Amino acid sequence: MMELLNEGMALDAPLIEKAVWTAIVLFLLTLASRLVRQSLLRLVSDPVVRQRYWSLARNLQLFVALALLVGVWVQELKTVSLLLTGLMAAFLVANRELILGLVGRVTLSVTDQYKIGDRVAINGVSGDVINIGLLFTWMMEVAGAKGELQSTGTIVWIPHNWLLQHALVNLTHLSPYVWDEIQLTFSIHEDPEKVMALATQTTTELLAEETALADAAQHHIQRSYAAKMPPSTPVSYCHVDRHTDGLQFWVLTLRFLVPTRQRRQIHSLVTIQVVQALKEAQVPLLAKPQRSSS
């Protein structure tokens, strides 16, 4: 009896040792995680940058933990490799969405489609990225399918398997500016050149500071990518249209760069200022073409 007991204890000794090492690995990684978080809170004041560092550290810790645990239990894993293969196959079939989510996370790490702080839109959902997990990305939702409106204050979770199934639009990855447009209609008798010059000058003066910042951002893009960027200054276009009753009128399109996160605000401001300038110049807007009395 004593011989059998001693033999059982001898067989269990390696397993007990590996269990102890497993506990040590998990304890050290948990301690390291807490130390990293506390260090980032003290050393990094910008919450966006701090969250990026924390997300990177957390993912590295997960990979290190997995590698160390596999190294500790490698012999046992070899022994049950056939059983694990069968279980893995069944797991893959039953958890297709989970696997796609993990693949999507790896793809995100490789392609850098977005990072914390970016405003993105995917599958009809848009928002500002506030955290990137293993299977989901946390976003502060923004109204509008293209992220053009204001924050709703709602947190939404984007599954990473969407990255393999839907096109993703990053509105701030290269530059925080996007193009916006305002359209105004005028009588066919109004002078297009005069109106276009007035609207362009008013917008240029109003957005002078933003235009300078947008121009610097575009130069940064051109240093990194083979992209031909349009001018940053506001531009105007016009075209003739026809009402349903056959009368013609012309349409002014005013195009300008705005910060992505201030699109609605700047659009409203430019509209007010341009309309005011037109009133002062006694250029009436055309709400609906009217038939002449002749």
Phi, psi and chi 1 to 4 in degrees:
 res  aa     phi    psi   chi1   chi2   chi3   chi4
   1 MET       -  -44.8  179.2   65.4   68.6      -
   2 MET   -63.4  -36.1  -68.5  -62.4  -62.1      -
   3 GLU   -64.2  -42.7  -67.7 -179.7   -3.2      -
   4 LEU   -64.3  -39.5  -68.8  175.4      -      -
   5 LEU   -64.9  -42.9 -177.9   59.5      -      -
   6 ASN   -64.9  -38.6  -69.0  -26.4      -      -
   7 GLU   -65.6  -40.2 -176.2  178.4   -6.2      -
   8 GLY   -64.6  -39.9      -      -      -      -
   9 MET   -66.9  -35.4  -66.9  177.9   61.1      -
  10 ALA   -66.2  -37.6      -      -      -      -
  11 LEU   -71.6  -33.9  -68.5  175.1      -      -
  12 ASP   -80.0  -17.9  -70.1  -19.8      -      -
  13 ALA   -57.6  -47.4      -      -      -      -
  14 PRO   -61.7  -37.2  -23.6   35.5      -      -
  15 LEU   -67.3  -40.1  -65.6  179.0      -      -
  16 ILE   -63.8  -40.7  -65.3  174.8      -      -
  17 GLU   -62.1  -42.0 -178.7 -178.5   -4.5      -
  18 LYS   -69.6  -34.8  -69.1 -176.7  177.6 -176.8
  19 ALA   -64.1  -39.4      -      -      -      -
  20 VAL   -63.8  -44.0  171.0      -      -      -
  21 TRP   -63.6  -36.9  -83.1  110.8      -      -
  22 THR   -62.4  -44.5  -60.9      -      -      -
  23 ALA   -62.7  -39.6      -      -      -      -
  24 ILE   -64.1  -44.4  -67.5  174.0      -      -
  25 VAL   -60.2  -47.2  167.3      -      -      -
  26 LEU   -64.5  -39.3  -65.8  177.2      -      -
  27 PHE   -64.9  -46.1  171.6   77.0      -      -
  28 LEU   -64.1  -39.3  -68.8  177.1      -      -
  29 LEU   -69.2  -38.1  -73.7  172.8      -      -
  30 THR   -63.4  -42.6  -58.0      -      -      -
  31 LEU   -63.6  -43.7  179.0   62.2      -      -
  32 ALA   -62.3  -38.5      -      -      -      -
  33 SER   -61.9  -43.9  176.2      -      -      -
  34 ARG   -66.3  -40.3  -67.2 -179.0  177.9  -87.7
  35 LEU   -65.6  -41.7  -68.8  175.0      -      -
  36 VAL   -62.6  -44.4  168.7      -      -      -
  37 ARG   -61.8  -45.2  178.9  179.8  -74.3  -86.4
  38 GLN   -65.2  -39.0  -66.7  -61.6  -36.2      -
  39 SER   -64.6  -41.6  -61.2      -      -      -
  40 LEU   -65.4  -36.4  -69.7  175.4      -      -
  41 LEU   -63.4  -35.0  -74.0  173.9      -      -
  42 ARG   -82.0  -37.3  -68.5 -164.7  -51.2  -90.8
  43 LEU   -94.6  -26.2  -60.6  175.7      -      -
  44 VAL  -114.8  116.4 -176.4      -      -      -
  45 SER   -86.7  -31.3   58.5      -      -      -
  46 ASP   -73.3  117.7 -170.7  -26.9      -      -
  47 PRO   -64.2  -31.5   21.1  -31.7      -      -
  48 VAL   -68.3  -47.6  173.4      -      -      -
  49 VAL   -64.9  -41.2  176.5      -      -      -
  50 ARG   -61.3  -40.4 -176.6  169.7   62.2 -121.8
  51 GLN   -66.9  -36.2 -173.0   65.4   24.2      -
  52 ARG   -62.8  -46.4  -68.5  176.5 -173.3  170.7
  53 TYR   -63.0  -41.3  -75.4  146.2      -      -
  54 TRP   -65.7  -41.0  166.9 -121.7      -      -
  55 SER   -62.6  -42.6  179.5      -      -      -
  56 LEU   -64.4  -45.3  175.6   61.5      -      -
  57 ALA   -63.3  -40.7      -      -      -      -
  58 ARG   -63.4  -42.8 -178.8 -178.2   55.5 -162.1
  59 ASN   -66.7  -39.9  -68.5  -29.7      -      -
  60 LEU   -63.0  -39.3  -72.7  175.8      -      -
  61 GLN   -65.5  -37.7  -71.3  164.8    1.7      -
  62 LEU   -64.0  -43.6  -72.6  174.1      -      -
  63 PHE   -67.2  -39.8  -75.2  121.3      -      -
  64 VAL   -64.5  -42.4  169.1      -      -      -
  65 ALA   -61.6  -44.3      -      -      -      -
  66 LEU   -62.7  -43.1 -178.8   61.1      -      -
  67 ALA   -64.4  -42.9      -      -      -      -
  68 LEU   -66.7  -41.4  -69.2  176.3      -      -
  69 LEU   -67.1  -38.3  -68.0  177.2      -      -
  70 VAL   -63.8  -39.4  168.7      -      -      -
  71 GLY   -64.4  -36.2      -      -      -      -
  72 VAL   -70.2  -40.3  170.3      -      -      -
  73 TRP  -105.4   22.5  -64.8   94.3      -      -
  74 VAL   -62.2  -38.9   62.7      -      -      -
  75 GLN   -66.1  -43.4  -66.1  -62.2  -30.8      -
  76 GLU   -66.1  -35.1  -75.3   71.4   15.3      -
  77 LEU   -65.8  -35.6  -69.1  175.4      -      -
  78 LYS   -65.9  -38.2  -71.2 -179.3  179.5  178.8
  79 THR   -63.8  -38.4  -55.8      -      -      -
  80 VAL  -106.4   25.1  -64.1      -      -      -
  81 SER   -60.5  -41.0   59.2      -      -      -
  82 LEU   -65.6  -42.0  -68.0  178.3      -      -
  83 LEU   -64.1  -41.4  176.3   60.5      -      -
  84 LEU   -65.1  -35.4  -71.8  176.8      -      -
  85 THR   -62.3  -44.2  -59.0      -      -      -
  86 GLY   -64.9  -44.0      -      -      -      -
  87 LEU   -63.8  -37.5  -67.4  175.4      -      -
  88 MET   -65.6  -41.3 -177.5   61.5   68.4      -
  89 ALA   -61.9  -43.4      -      -      -      -
  90 ALA   -65.2  -37.5      -      -      -      -
  91 PHE   -64.4  -42.0  177.3   80.6      -      -
  92 LEU   -63.7  -39.6  -67.4  176.2      -      -
  93 VAL   -67.9  -41.7  172.4      -      -      -
  94 ALA   -80.3  -18.0      -      -      -      -
  95 ASN  -128.0   51.2  -63.1  -85.9      -      -
  96 ARG   -59.8  -44.2  177.7  176.4  175.7  -86.9
  97 GLU   -63.8  -38.1  -63.1  -62.0  -36.4      -
  98 LEU   -63.3  -44.8  174.9   62.3      -      -
  99 ILE   -64.7  -42.2  -59.2  -56.6      -      -
 100 LEU   -62.1  -35.9  -71.6  177.3      -      -
 101 GLY   -64.0  -41.8      -      -      -      -
 102 LEU   -66.0  -41.0  -66.9  173.2      -      -
 103 VAL   -63.8  -40.9  174.3      -      -      -
 104 GLY   -62.1  -37.4      -      -      -      -
 105 ARG   -66.3  -40.9 -177.1   64.3 -180.0   88.1
 106 VAL   -64.3  -42.0  173.3      -      -      -
 107 THR   -60.9  -41.2  -58.7      -      -      -
 108 LEU   -62.3  -40.2  176.8   60.9      -      -
 109 SER   -65.6  -35.5  -60.2      -      -      -
 110 VAL   -79.4  -44.7  173.6      -      -      -
 111 THR   -89.5  -17.1   59.4      -      -      -
 112 ASP    55.2   50.8 -166.1   26.6      -      -
 113 GLN   -65.6  -32.8  -67.2  168.7  -71.7      -
 114 TYR  -158.5  164.5   58.3   81.3      -      -
 115 LYS  -137.4  173.2   58.3 -175.3 -179.6  -62.9
 116 ILE   -61.4  131.2  -66.3  173.5      -      -
 117 GLY   103.3  -17.7      -      -      -      -
 118 ASP   -75.3  152.7  -74.9   -8.1      -      -
 119 ARG  -103.8  121.5  174.2  166.2  -67.8 -171.1
 120 VAL  -128.3  160.6  -59.7      -      -      -
 121 ALA  -136.0  132.5      -      -      -      -
 122 ILE  -154.1  133.5 -178.0  172.9      -      -
 123 ASN    51.6   41.5 -164.8   25.5      -      -
 124 GLY    80.4    2.3      -      -      -      -
 125 VAL  -115.5  134.8  179.2      -      -      -
 126 SER  -135.0  153.3   58.1      -      -      -
 127 GLY   173.1  179.1      -      -      -      -
 128 ASP   -96.4  127.2  -64.1  -39.4      -      -
 129 VAL   -70.9  124.7  177.4      -      -      -
 130 ILE  -115.9  -15.8   60.3  174.7      -      -
 131 ASN  -164.2  143.4 -174.4   35.4      -      -
 132 ILE  -121.4  111.0  -58.1  175.1      -      -
 133 GLY   -95.1 -161.6      -      -      -      -
 134 LEU   -80.9  -41.2 -171.6   61.3      -      -
 135 LEU  -114.4  -17.0  -63.5  175.7      -      -
 136 PHE  -135.9  154.6  -66.5   87.9      -      -
 137 THR  -112.5  132.6  -72.1      -      -      -
 138 TRP   -90.5  133.2  -75.0 -104.4      -      -
 139 MET  -133.3  144.5  -63.6 -160.1  -48.6      -
 140 MET   -86.0  110.7 -177.9   72.0   71.2      -
 141 GLU   -62.9  142.8 -174.4 -175.4   37.1      -
 142 VAL  -122.1  133.4  174.9      -      -      -
 143 ALA   -68.6  147.3      -      -      -      -
 144 GLY    99.2  131.9      -      -      -      -
 145 ALA   -63.4  -22.3      -      -      -      -
 146 LYS  -108.1   14.7  -63.6 -178.4  179.6  178.4
 147 GLY    67.1   28.8      -      -      -      -
 148 GLU   -91.8   -8.1   70.2  -85.6   19.3      -
 149 LEU  -105.3 -158.2  -57.2 -177.7      -      -
 150 GLN   -96.5  163.1  -56.0  -61.9  -40.5      -
 151 SER   -65.1  140.2  173.1      -      -      -
 152 THR   -90.7  -12.0   64.2      -      -      -
 153 GLY    80.7    6.0      -      -      -      -
 154 THR   -99.6  136.8  -56.9      -      -      -
 155 ILE   -90.1  128.9  -56.2  -62.3      -      -
 156 VAL  -121.3  149.1  -66.2      -      -      -
 157 TRP  -108.6  125.7  -73.3  -97.2      -      -
 158 ILE  -104.5  115.7  -59.6  -60.0      -      -
 159 PRO   -68.5  138.6   24.0  -32.0      -      -
 160 HIS   -68.8  -16.4  -71.8  157.6      -      -
 161 ASN   -68.4  -17.6   57.4   14.4      -      -
 162 TRP   -63.1  -28.8  -80.9   13.0      -      -
 163 LEU   -64.6  -21.7  -58.9  177.6      -      -
 164 LEU   -95.9   -6.8  -54.0  175.7      -      -
 165 GLN  -120.5  -19.9  -58.8  169.1   -4.8      -
 166 HIS  -134.1  151.7  -56.2  -78.2      -      -
 167 ALA   -73.1  136.8      -      -      -      -
 168 LEU  -111.0  135.7 -179.7  135.8      -      -
 169 VAL  -112.7  122.9  178.6      -      -      -
 170 ASN  -104.0  113.9 -168.5  -38.5      -      -
 171 LEU   -85.6  -11.3  -61.3  168.2      -      -
 172 THR  -134.6   13.3   55.5      -      -      -
 173 HIS   -65.2  -47.7 -177.9   66.7      -      -
 174 LEU   -95.0  -39.9  -65.7  179.5      -      -
 175 SER  -147.3  143.7  169.0      -      -      -
 176 PRO   -81.2   10.6   29.9  -34.7      -      -
 177 TYR  -114.7  144.8  -68.3   88.0      -      -
 178 VAL  -134.8  162.7  -66.0      -      -      -
 179 TRP   -86.1  139.4  -76.1   99.4      -      -
 180 ASP  -127.7  160.2 -163.6    8.7      -      -
 181 GLU  -137.7  148.4  -68.8 -176.2   -9.2      -
 182 ILE  -126.9  134.4  -66.8  174.1      -      -
 183 GLN  -117.6  131.7  -71.5 -169.0  -24.4      -
 184 LEU  -130.7  143.5  -57.4  171.3      -      -
 185 THR  -107.7  146.7   58.3      -      -      -
 186 PHE  -138.7  159.1  -61.3   88.6      -      -
 187 SER   -63.1  149.6  167.2      -      -      -
 188 ILE   -64.0  -16.3 -162.2   68.8      -      -
 189 HIS   -87.0  -12.8  -57.0  -66.2      -      -
 190 GLU   -75.5  149.0  -63.1  -66.9  -21.1      -
 191 ASP   -78.2  111.3 -176.1   -0.3      -      -
 192 PRO   -61.8  -41.0  -20.6   32.7      -      -
 193 GLU   -62.9  -42.0  -67.8 -173.4   -0.8      -
 194 LYS   -63.4  -46.4  172.7 -174.3  174.5 -178.1
 195 VAL   -66.5  -43.8  176.0      -      -      -
 196 MET   -62.4  -42.4  -70.0  170.6   60.9      -
 197 ALA   -63.7  -41.8      -      -      -      -
 198 LEU   -65.4  -46.0  178.6   59.1      -      -
 199 ALA   -64.6  -41.6      -      -      -      -
 200 THR   -66.8  -43.4  -57.0      -      -      -
 201 GLN   -64.1  -43.0  179.5 -178.0   -3.0      -
 202 THR   -61.6  -44.9  -58.6      -      -      -
 203 THR   -68.8  -38.7  -51.9      -      -      -
 204 THR   -61.9  -44.5  -60.4      -      -      -
 205 GLU   -67.0  -38.5  -66.1  173.9   -4.5      -
 206 LEU   -68.6  -38.3 -179.5   63.9      -      -
 207 LEU  -107.6   27.8  -58.4 -179.2      -      -
 208 ALA   -60.0  -44.9      -      -      -      -
 209 GLU   -67.8  -44.8 -176.5  176.8   -9.9      -
 210 GLU   -65.0  -35.6  -69.8  -66.6  -12.2      -
 211 THR   -64.2  -40.1  -60.0      -      -      -
 212 ALA   -63.7  -42.2      -      -      -      -
 213 LEU   -66.6  -39.4  -64.7  174.2      -      -
 214 ALA   -65.6  -37.6      -      -      -      -
 215 ASP   -64.3  -40.6 -171.4   58.4      -      -
 216 ALA   -64.4  -39.5      -      -      -      -
 217 ALA   -64.8  -38.5      -      -      -      -
 218 GLN   -68.8  -35.6  -70.7 -163.8   -9.4      -
 219 HIS   -62.4  -37.6  -76.4  -54.0      -      -
 220 HIS   -62.9  -40.6  172.4   72.2      -      -
 221 ILE   -63.0  -43.0  -64.1  173.6      -      -
 222 GLN   -68.1  -25.0  -70.5  177.3  -39.8      -
 223 ARG   -73.3  -25.1  -72.9 -162.6  -59.1  -93.0
 224 SER  -104.0  -23.1  -55.9      -      -      -
 225 TYR  -135.6  152.0  -61.4   90.5      -      -
 226 ALA   -83.5   70.0      -      -      -      -
 227 ALA  -119.5  135.1      -      -      -      -
 228 LYS   -94.8  108.1  -65.5 -177.4  178.4  179.9
 229 MET   -93.1  139.8  -52.4  -60.0  -63.4      -
 230 PRO   -71.0  163.3   26.3  -33.6      -      -
 231 PRO   -62.4  148.4   21.7  -33.3      -      -
 232 SER   -79.0  -20.8  -56.6      -      -      -
 233 THR   -71.5  150.7   52.8      -      -      -
 234 PRO   -60.9  146.0  -23.6   34.4      -      -
 235 VAL  -133.4  155.1  -67.0      -      -      -
 236 SER  -125.2  146.4  -63.8      -      -      -
 237 TYR  -133.2  161.7  -52.6   95.6      -      -
 238 CYS  -144.1  152.3   70.9      -      -      -
 239 HIS  -150.6  153.3   70.8  -84.8      -      -
 240 VAL   -90.6  136.0  175.8      -      -      -
 241 ASP  -126.4  171.8 -153.8  -19.9      -      -
 242 ARG  -131.8  131.8 -174.7 -177.2  -61.6  -86.7
 243 HIS   -76.9  166.8 -165.6   57.1      -      -
 244 THR   -63.9  -23.3   53.5      -      -      -
 245 ASP   -87.6    4.2   59.3    6.8      -      -
 246 GLY    97.8  -12.4      -      -      -      -
 247 LEU   -76.4  142.3  -66.3  179.9      -      -
 248 GLN   -94.4  153.5  -69.9 -176.8  -30.7      -
 249 PHE  -151.9  168.3   59.9   96.8      -      -
 250 TRP  -121.7  153.0   68.6  -88.4      -      -
 251 VAL  -117.5  128.2 -179.7      -      -      -
 252 LEU   -93.9  128.8  165.1   71.2      -      -
 253 THR  -112.7  115.7  -59.8      -      -      -
 254 LEU  -104.7  121.6 -179.5   61.6      -      -
 255 ARG  -118.7  134.5 -165.0  165.3 -171.6 -103.5
 256 PHE  -155.4  157.9   48.6   91.0      -      -
 257 LEU   -87.5  139.1  -82.3  172.5      -      -
 258 VAL  -136.7  151.5  -63.1      -      -      -
 259 PRO   -62.5  135.7  -20.8   32.4      -      -
 260 THR   -54.8  -40.9  -57.6      -      -      -
 261 ARG   -83.8    1.4  -68.7 -177.5  172.0   87.0
 262 GLN  -127.0   24.7  -60.7  178.7   27.6      -
 263 ARG   -61.1  -46.7 -172.7  170.0 -176.2  175.4
 264 ARG   -66.3  -42.4 -156.9  174.5 -170.0 -177.8
 265 GLN   -63.6  -48.5  174.4 -174.0  -10.8      -
 266 ILE   -67.2  -38.6  -60.0  -62.6      -      -
 267 HIS   -58.1  -46.0 -176.6  102.5      -      -
 268 SER   -64.6  -43.5  177.2      -      -      -
 269 LEU   -62.9  -45.3 -179.3   61.6      -      -
 270 VAL   -64.1  -41.9  170.6      -      -      -
 271 THR   -59.0  -46.9  -58.5      -      -      -
 272 ILE   -61.7  -46.1  -67.5  172.1      -      -
 273 GLN   -67.7  -40.0  -66.9  -64.1  -36.8      -
 274 VAL   -68.0  -44.0  169.8      -      -      -
 275 VAL   -62.3  -39.9  170.0      -      -      -
 276 GLN   -63.8  -42.5 -177.5   62.6   34.5      -
 277 ALA   -63.9  -37.7      -      -      -      -
 278 LEU   -65.9  -39.3  -68.7  171.7      -      -
 279 LYS   -63.8  -43.0  -74.9 -176.0  178.1 -179.9
 280 GLU   -64.8  -31.7  -66.7  175.8   -2.3      -
 281 ALA   -86.8    4.8      -      -      -      -
 282 GLN    57.7   43.6  -62.7 -177.5  -11.6      -
 283 VAL  -110.2  106.2  178.3      -      -      -
 284 PRO   -78.2  143.0   29.2  -34.2      -      -
 285 LEU   -77.6  154.6  -69.9  170.5      -      -
 286 LEU  -108.4  107.2 -174.6   65.5      -      -
 287 ALA   -74.4  -40.2      -      -      -      -
 288 LYS  -155.1  129.4  179.6  178.5  178.8 -179.3
 289 PRO   -58.1  134.8  -22.2   32.6      -      -
 290 GLN  -110.2  144.8  -58.7  -68.3  -29.1      -
 291 ARG   -70.7  140.4  -70.4 -175.1 -179.8  -85.3
 292 SER   -70.2  154.0   60.0      -      -      -
 293 SER   -78.8  -10.5   58.1      -      -      -
 294 SER   -73.2      -   57.4      -      -      -
